Amino acid sequence: MNPREIKRMMSQMGIKQTEMSDVKEVIFKGTSKDYVIENATVTMIEAQGQKTFQVLGNMKEKQKTPEIREEFNEEDVSLVMEQCKVSKERAVEALKKANGEPAQAILDLQK
């Protein structure tokens, strides 16, 4: 079958195909690594209200580095700061050591 016939048949079945020409890179984020598709060619296919994406390109795997990012409730930080008369940085450091437990952080700082 030639491409023209395929397009006509897809149209008759309610399938719409669109090339996304402005996409240059696609990133799939995994739990242990990311998959980066460079020089990507992306085609979106719509059928029965669902969108499916076809991605072609050069794939690279990027190992994730463990992200150390701990956020603490502002109330907990303020409580530790007030009770122990310490700076915000010191209160956050104490909360990190106490696994986010303000009571333990206060006890540790008072020692």
Backbone as JSON, one array per atom type, in Angstrom:
{
  "sequence": "MNPREIKRMMSQMGIKQTEMSDVKEVIFKGTSKDYVIENATVTMIEAQGQKTFQVLGNMKEKQKTPEIREEFNEEDVSLVMEQCKVSKERAVEALKKANGEPAQAILDLQK",
  "N": [[0.84, -1.18, 0.0], [0.44, 2.23, -0.72], [1.63, 5.3, 0.82], [-0.34, 7.33, 0.65], [-2.79, 5.94, 0.42], [-2.8, 4.65, 2.89], [-3.0, 6.83, 4.66], [-5.55, 7.75, 3.93], [-7.17, 5.56, 4.65], [-6.69, 5.53, 7.42], [-7.82, 7.96, 8.13], [-10.5, 7.45, 7.53], [-11.06, 5.64, 9.52], [-11.05, 7.25, 11.69], [-8.64, 8.0, 12.75], [-6.1, 10.17, 13.56], [-3.07, 11.61, 12.59], [-0.29, 13.42, 13.64], [2.64, 15.23, 13.14], [4.99, 16.34, 15.44], [6.79, 18.83, 15.02], [8.32, 20.71, 16.41], [9.56, 19.54, 18.57], [12.58, 18.59, 20.0], [13.93, 17.06, 21.8], [13.34, 14.34, 24.0], [12.5, 13.27, 27.23], [12.41, 10.56, 29.34], [11.63, 9.9, 32.57], [12.91, 7.78, 34.86], [13.01, 5.61, 37.79], [15.6, 4.89, 38.64], [17.21, 5.72, 36.57], [17.38, 8.09, 33.84], [15.98, 8.38, 30.57], [17.07, 9.69, 27.66], [16.04, 10.99, 24.65], [17.58, 12.1, 21.95], [17.67, 14.43, 19.18], [15.02, 14.05, 18.39], [12.18, 12.71, 16.7], [8.88, 13.17, 16.76], [5.7, 11.76, 16.67], [2.29, 12.25, 16.98], [-0.49, 10.29, 17.56], [-3.9, 10.18, 17.27], [-6.69, 8.47, 18.35], [-9.9, 7.35, 18.92], [-10.28, 9.12, 21.07], [-7.96, 8.85, 22.52], [-4.5, 9.61, 22.94], [-1.5, 8.75, 21.44], [2.02, 8.48, 21.41], [4.69, 8.4, 19.17], [8.07, 7.95, 19.23], [11.13, 8.68, 17.79], [14.67, 8.49, 17.56], [17.99, 9.21, 18.88], [18.94, 7.38, 21.62], [19.99, 7.95, 24.96], [21.14, 6.8, 28.09], [20.9, 8.07, 31.31], [22.31, 7.85, 34.37], [20.82, 8.31, 37.5], [21.71, 10.54, 40.08], [21.68, 10.2, 43.55], [19.32, 12.22, 45.07], [19.56, 14.54, 47.5], [17.35, 15.98, 49.25], [15.69, 17.52, 51.5], [12.78, 18.65, 52.93], [11.35, 20.65, 55.35], [8.62, 21.27, 57.5], [7.64, 24.61, 57.92], [6.68, 25.44, 60.38], [7.78, 23.56, 62.12], [10.5, 24.15, 61.85], [10.53, 26.78, 62.8], [9.69, 26.35, 65.45], [11.85, 24.84, 66.52], [13.86, 26.75, 66.21], [12.94, 28.81, 67.94], [12.71, 27.52, 70.48], [15.32, 26.72, 70.98], [16.85, 28.9, 70.48], [18.34, 29.32, 68.06], [19.85, 29.7, 64.76], [18.16, 29.59, 61.56], [19.44, 27.87, 59.77], [20.87, 26.21, 61.5], [18.76, 25.04, 62.88], [17.49, 23.62, 60.81], [19.54, 21.84, 60.17], [19.64, 20.38, 62.56], [17.09, 19.22, 62.5], [17.41, 17.57, 60.28], [19.27, 15.72, 61.25], [17.68, 14.6, 63.17], [15.82, 13.2, 61.79], [13.61, 14.7, 60.93], [12.05, 15.05, 63.15], [10.82, 17.32, 65.35], [10.83, 17.44, 68.22], [12.92, 15.71, 68.95], [15.03, 17.02, 67.68], [15.12, 19.39, 69.15], [15.81, 18.39, 71.69], [18.35, 17.32, 71.07], [19.76, 19.67, 70.41], [19.75, 20.99, 72.82], [21.48, 19.62, 74.4]],
  "CA": [[0.0, 0.0, 0.0], [1.23, 3.46, -0.72], [1.35, 6.16, 1.97], [-1.59, 8.08, 0.46], [-3.89, 5.03, 0.76], [-2.75, 4.42, 4.33], [-3.56, 8.03, 5.29], [-6.98, 7.78, 3.65], [-7.79, 4.53, 5.48], [-6.62, 5.97, 8.81], [-8.8, 9.04, 8.25], [-11.82, 6.82, 7.53], [-11.22, 4.97, 10.81], [-11.03, 8.26, 12.74], [-7.3, 8.09, 13.32], [-5.43, 11.39, 13.11], [-1.64, 11.53, 12.85], [0.31, 14.74, 13.56], [4.05, 15.27, 13.49], [5.3, 17.45, 16.34], [8.07, 19.23, 14.46], [9.1, 21.58, 17.28], [10.19, 18.76, 19.64], [13.95, 18.22, 19.65], [14.45, 16.12, 22.79], [12.31, 13.75, 24.85], [13.11, 12.67, 28.41], [11.59, 9.66, 30.15], [12.24, 9.87, 33.89], [12.74, 6.52, 35.58], [13.36, 5.69, 39.21], [17.04, 4.82, 38.84], [17.9, 6.44, 35.49], [16.55, 8.8, 32.87], [16.22, 8.0, 29.18], [17.01, 10.91, 26.87], [16.01, 10.77, 23.21], [18.07, 13.31, 21.28], [17.29, 14.54, 17.75], [13.77, 13.3, 18.38], [11.07, 12.9, 15.78], [7.72, 12.73, 17.54], [4.43, 11.72, 15.97], [1.15, 12.03, 17.87], [-1.58, 9.58, 16.89], [-5.15, 10.28, 18.03], [-7.7, 7.5, 17.95], [-10.93, 7.07, 19.93], [-10.07, 9.98, 22.22], [-6.67, 8.56, 23.15], [-3.32, 10.09, 22.22], [-0.33, 7.88, 21.53], [3.17, 9.17, 20.85], [5.75, 7.58, 18.6], [9.3, 8.73, 19.38], [12.3, 8.12, 17.12], [15.86, 9.31, 17.79], [19.15, 8.59, 19.51], [18.69, 7.27, 23.05], [21.08, 7.87, 25.93], [20.69, 6.55, 29.46], [21.61, 8.86, 32.3], [22.15, 7.34, 35.72], [20.44, 9.36, 38.43], [22.46, 10.65, 41.32], [20.72, 10.33, 44.64], [19.03, 13.62, 45.36], [19.35, 14.76, 48.92], [16.53, 17.18, 49.32], [14.74, 17.35, 52.58], [12.03, 19.84, 53.23], [10.71, 20.56, 56.65], [7.51, 22.17, 57.76], [8.11, 25.89, 58.48], [6.32, 25.48, 61.79], [8.77, 22.76, 62.85], [11.76, 24.91, 61.85], [10.34, 27.91, 63.72], [9.63, 25.81, 66.81], [13.22, 24.51, 66.94], [14.59, 28.02, 66.33], [12.49, 29.53, 69.13], [13.0, 26.77, 71.69], [16.76, 26.58, 71.21], [17.49, 30.19, 70.17], [19.36, 29.06, 67.04], [19.54, 30.19, 63.41], [17.36, 28.7, 60.72], [20.34, 26.85, 59.23], [21.17, 25.26, 62.57], [17.52, 24.31, 63.15], [17.3, 22.66, 59.72], [20.56, 20.81, 60.35], [19.2, 19.54, 63.68], [15.95, 18.44, 62.02], [17.95, 16.52, 59.4], [19.87, 14.69, 62.11], [16.61, 13.98, 63.95], [14.87, 12.63, 60.83], [12.42, 15.54, 60.81], [11.31, 15.09, 64.41], [11.19, 18.54, 66.06], [11.12, 17.2, 69.63], [14.27, 15.14, 69.03], [15.96, 18.08, 67.28], [15.25, 20.3, 70.3], [16.6, 17.68, 72.72], [19.74, 17.24, 70.62], [20.39, 20.98, 70.49], [19.85, 21.4, 74.23], [22.54, 18.83, 75.05]],
  "C": [[0.89, 1.25, 0.0], [0.79, 4.37, 0.44], [0.03, 6.94, 1.86], [-2.79, 7.22, 0.84], [-3.95, 4.78, 2.26], [-3.36, 5.6, 5.07], [-5.07, 8.09, 5.11], [-7.71, 6.77, 4.53], [-7.79, 4.94, 6.96], [-7.66, 7.06, 9.07], [-10.22, 8.46, 8.33], [-12.1, 6.14, 8.87], [-11.18, 5.96, 11.98], [-9.69, 8.4, 13.43], [-6.59, 9.29, 12.7], [-3.96, 11.31, 13.52], [-1.04, 12.92, 12.62], [1.77, 14.66, 13.96], [4.3, 16.52, 14.34], [6.7, 17.94, 16.0], [8.91, 20.11, 15.38], [9.76, 20.84, 18.44], [11.56, 18.3, 19.17], [14.54, 17.17, 20.59], [13.29, 15.63, 23.65], [13.03, 13.07, 26.01], [12.07, 11.82, 29.13], [12.3, 9.53, 31.49], [11.9, 8.57, 34.59], [13.13, 6.67, 37.03], [14.86, 5.67, 39.43], [17.84, 5.51, 37.73], [16.89, 7.13, 34.6], [16.95, 8.35, 31.47], [16.01, 9.25, 28.34], [17.06, 10.54, 25.4], [16.39, 12.09, 22.55], [17.72, 13.26, 19.79], [15.99, 13.79, 17.52], [12.84, 13.71, 17.25], [9.86, 12.31, 16.48], [6.46, 12.84, 16.69], [3.34, 11.42, 16.99], [0.04, 11.39, 17.05], [-2.8, 9.63, 17.8], [-6.16, 9.3, 17.47], [-8.62, 7.23, 19.12], [-10.68, 7.86, 21.22], [-8.76, 9.76, 22.97], [-5.54, 9.1, 22.28], [-2.15, 9.15, 22.51], [0.82, 8.61, 20.85], [4.2, 8.16, 20.37], [7.0, 8.45, 18.6], [10.44, 7.99, 18.7], [13.48, 9.04, 17.39], [16.97, 8.5, 18.43], [18.96, 8.58, 21.02], [19.98, 7.19, 23.86], [20.47, 7.62, 27.29], [21.55, 7.38, 30.39], [21.28, 8.33, 33.68], [21.8, 8.5, 36.64], [21.37, 9.34, 39.63], [21.45, 10.82, 42.43], [20.55, 11.81, 45.02], [18.73, 13.77, 46.84], [18.62, 16.09, 49.04], [15.46, 16.95, 50.38], [14.06, 18.68, 52.84], [11.32, 19.62, 54.55], [9.61, 21.6, 56.74], [8.06, 23.45, 58.41], [7.8, 26.0, 59.97], [7.33, 24.71, 62.64], [10.09, 23.51, 62.96], [11.65, 26.06, 62.84], [10.33, 27.46, 65.18], [11.03, 25.52, 67.33], [14.03, 25.78, 67.13], [14.24, 28.74, 67.63], [12.9, 28.83, 70.42], [14.49, 26.75, 72.03], [17.54, 27.86, 70.94], [18.65, 29.99, 69.21], [18.9, 29.63, 65.7], [18.72, 29.16, 62.65], [18.22, 27.55, 60.19], [20.63, 25.77, 60.28], [19.94, 24.42, 62.92], [17.27, 23.25, 62.08], [18.3, 21.52, 59.84], [20.17, 19.84, 61.48], [18.02, 18.67, 63.28], [16.4, 17.31, 61.09], [18.49, 15.37, 60.23], [18.81, 13.92, 62.88], [15.52, 13.38, 63.07], [13.54, 13.38, 60.79], [11.58, 15.64, 62.06], [11.71, 16.31, 65.21], [11.55, 18.32, 67.53], [12.54, 16.66, 69.8], [15.32, 16.18, 68.67], [16.2, 19.05, 68.44], [16.1, 19.65, 71.4], [18.07, 17.62, 72.34], [20.46, 18.58, 70.75], [20.57, 21.46, 71.93], [20.93, 20.65, 74.98], [23.85, 19.6, 75.05]]
}
